[in-house]
Amino acid sequence: PPPEAGREPGWSRAPIDLSPLRLADADLELKAAGLTYRAFDFGPSALAVRLDGGKLAADLKQTSLFGGGGSLSLSADAAGAVPAVALRADLKGVGAQPLLTAAAGLRRVTGQADLQVDFTGAGASVQAIMESMDGSGRFAFRDGAIAGVDLGQLVQGAS
């Protein structure tokens, strides 16, 4: 979508303030019948949250997502001079279409997906974090199709 009036396109350059993470320490174990974040609807989940000295670790130890399941972890570190974040995910058997629709608005891919991601970044703004982002990812699709594309005809035409 086009940027909102008066707003620069791209990632925000506004400073991130993670200093509230240094205000308290906590160690929580939570179980939920479901969690929702934007277009992502996680099913029954077990969540461990630890906040210690400005470092937040949130581990979704077991969850379901779009027919599949696995684990996710997110960390945010406000202890140093520059905020740092990390995301790790290991999900198997996830519905490719609802996942890609929720993540990127793509509706044409169907099937099942397994995905593993491990990303880290640091910076004083979302823009800086995205520019420093480093890590790896693996996506595997099976039993799928790209709606509106005749792959047989595409392969035949290529030969």
HUCORJO-V344881 format. One record per backbone hydrogen bond with DSSP energy under -0.5 kcal/mol. NH is the residue of the N-H (numbers start at 1). CO is the residue of the C=O. Records with the same first field share a line. If there is no record, write none. Layout:
NH->CO  CO
This chain:
7->4
16->124
18->16
21->18
22->19
23->20
26->51
28->49
30->47
32->45
35->42
37->40
40->37
41->39
42->35  40
43->64
45->32
46->62
47->30
48->59
49->28
50->57
51->26
52->55
54->21
55->52
56->54  76
57->50
58->74
59->48  57
60->58  72
61->46  59
62->46
63->70
65->68
66->41
68->65
69->92
70->63
71->90
72->60
73->88
74->58
75->86
76->56
77->84
78->54  76
84->77
85->121
86->75
87->119
88->73
89->117
90->71
91->115
92->69
94->113
95->66
96->111
99->95
100->96
101->97
102->98
103->99
104->100
105->100  101
106->100
110->145
112->142
113->94
114->140
115->91
116->138
117->89
118->136
119->87
120->134
121->85
123->83
126->14
127->12
129->125
130->126
131->127
132->128
133->129
134->120
136->118
138->116
140->114
142->112
145->110
147->108  145
149->146
151->149
154->150
155->151
156->152
157->153
158->154
159->155
